[in-house]
Amino acid sequence: MNNRLRAALLLILLANILKKSPVYLLLYFLAFALFSRKEWRSLPVFVGIGISVGFFAELVGTRLCLPFGCYEYVNLQPQLFGVALFVPLAWAIFGSIAYLTASFIFSRKATRLLFGALLMVVFDLSIDPIMTSWDAWVWKTTTSMNWFGIPWTNYLGWFIVSLLIFYFYEQFSDASICSCLKRFGPAIYLLEVSTFALYAPASVKTPTLIALALSFLLLAPLTVRRLRDEGRSGPNGG
């Protein structure tokens, strides 16, 4: 592992330790800047697409109730046109982590994109309960089938928007990532979900712990299998 990659991973670890601090975003984007120098050169393209698609989806969502359901931002500031600016940045960060993880586990495009979108949904099993407990946003849509009060339509929307981000990224850039970075994807993903559970308010600790358990159930066997395959055939420089 080179010093630049080591520094970037340490920044991500520090970001998760300071997850409740405003520097969380800054530390992640500093790490991404280091990744983009060699290990993931097209990462800035992913971030740009994630922010753009994420902002557009939230703008449409707060006005037309599509594709997530009806909701409005309340305590999460600052906002632009009624959309909290933190959220498009979060789409880019969490999308990058989910895509990196899926890219390590699956080489086939369709499977990679679908699994990455699924990982984004699992992320939001933690994120949404935490944020609604702080009244960052308030749901107006109610459904009989829900996740601790959050309508199921939200998770369908997360899957669709994530899939669009991943699809556009692969259509409009060179999506190659160094294997030396890919193999850290599952660990970074599990670190994120673990710190969500660690820092979650007591009132929403249960959904975050379920999301953490689900993450391990999804990733542990697939990661072990991928590492075994890599060990037999040698690392792929992809």
N, C-alpha and C positions, 0 to 999 in steps of 0.2 A: 504494500500500500504506500503510495507516495505521500509526501507531506501535505500537498494541497487537498487531496481526498480526505486525509486524516483530519485536517482542520475543518473541512466542510461538515464532516460527521460530528465533530465536537460541537460545532455551532448548532446543529440540529438537536443534539443532546441538551445543550444549554437552553435552547428555545423551549424544549419540553419541560425542563426544570422551572423555567420562568413563564410557563404557559399563561398564567393569569396577569402577566405584565404586558404593557404595550410594545415592549421590545421583541416579543414573540415573532411578529411578522418580519421585523427588520432582520433578526437573526436568520430566519429561514431564507429570506431573499439574498442575504450575504452568502449563505451556503449554496444557493442556486447559482449565484454568480461564479463561484469557484467551480461547481460542476460543469458549467457551460464552457469553461476554457478548454476542456478536453474530453471528459467522460460522457458528457451529454450536451453536445454543441448546440442542438436545436431546442434546448430547454427554454430559452427566451421566447421562442415561437409558441411553445406550449403555454407558457405563462400568459402571453398576450392573448391567445385564443381563449384560455380559461377565464381571464378577466372580462373579455369582450362578450363571450357567450353567456357567462355567469351574470353580468350586469343586465344584458338584454332579457334574459330569462326572469330575473327578479323584477325588472321594470314591467314586463308583461304580466308577471304573476301578481303583483300588487294592484294592477289595474283591471285585468280580465279574469283573474283567478285561474289562469292556466300556466303551466301544467300541474301546479302543486295543490291548488285549492285556494280559498280566499284567506288572506292574512294581511296584516299591516305592521310596519316597523314602529316601535314605540321608544324604548330606552336606548337602543343601539345608535350611537352617534359617531361621527357626523353622517349626514345623509345628502344625497343628490337625487332630485326628482322622486323623493320618497323611498329611495333605496339606500340602506346603510352601506357605506363604502367599504367596510370591513368584509362584507359578504362576497363580492366578486374576487377580492384578494384571497379569501378562504377557498373559493372554488379552484383557483389556480394552485394553491398549496396542496390541498387535499387531493385534487385531481392528479397532480404530479406524483404524489406518493402512491396513490392507487394504481396509476398507469405503470410506474416503475415496478411495483410489486407484481402486477399481472404480466409484465414483459419478461420478468425473470421466470415465472412459472409456465407460461404458455408462449410458444413460438408462432402458432397458427393465428392469423389476424383476427378472425371472427371470434374465436374463443378468448383471445387476449382482450378484445374490446368489451365483450360481454362480461367477462370476469372482473375487469377493472370497474365497470359500471356497478356490478354487484358489490364490490368492495366500497364504493362510494355510498351505497345505500346503508351498508353496515356502519360506516362512519357516522351517518346521520342518525342512526339509532341511539347514538350517544349525544351528538351535537344538539339535536332539536329539543330533547327534554331539558338539557342544561340551559339552553338559551331562552326557552319559554319560561323556565322557572325564574329567570331574571327579568322577564317581560321585555327581552330584547325585541321580540315580535309577539304578536297575539294572533291566534288562529280564530277565524270567523266560521270556517267550514268545520262541521262536526259530522262524523261518520260512525255507524254502529261498530264497524271494525276499525280499531285504531291502536296506536302504540302509545300507551300511557297518556291518552288524551289527544295525541297528534293524528290527524286523519291519514288513512292509508294512501290517499291521493298524493300526499307529499312525497312518499317514497317512490311511487311510480314516476312522479316528476323528476326526482333526483336521478333515477335510473336513465330516463330519456335525455335529460340535459347532459349528464356525464357521458353518455354514449355519443352525443353530438360533438362534445369537446374532443373526445378521443378520435372520432372519425375525421373531423376537420383537421386535427393535428397531423394525422397520418396521410391525409390527402395533400396537404400543402407544405410538407417539410420532410426532411430526411429524419426518420424516427429512430435512427440507430443509437443505441446506448451501449457503452462499454460494459462487458460482463463483470468487470471489477466493481462497478457501481450497482449493476442489477442485483447482484447477490445480497446487497444490503436492503433491498426493497422490503421484504417481509419483516425484517427487524425494525426498520423505521416505522412501518405501518403499525406493528404491534406496540411499539413505544408510544405512538400517538394515542391509540385506543386505551392503553394502560394509564396514561396520564389524564385522559378524560375521566376515567373511573376514579383515579386517585383524588382529583380536584373537584369532582362533582359535589354539589350540595347534597346534604343528607336526604332531602326530599326526592331526589332523582338518582340516588345511588344505584337502585335496582336496575333500571334500564341500561345504565352504563356498564354494570357488571355482566349483564346478559350479553351485551354487545361485545365485551371483552372475551367472554367464553366462546361466543360464536366465531370471533376472529381466530382464536386459537384452533377451534375445530375445523375451520376452513383452511387455514394456512399451514398448520403444522404438518399434516400428512403430505400435502402437495409440495411443500418446501423440502421435506426430507427426500421425497421421490426425485425431485429435480436435482438436488445435490448429489444423489446417488448416480443419476444419469450422467451428470456432469463429470463425476469422478471416473466413470467408465470410459467416456468418450473424450475427456479433456475439455477444458473451458472453451466456450464459443466466444470469440472476440466481438460478436454482434453488438 
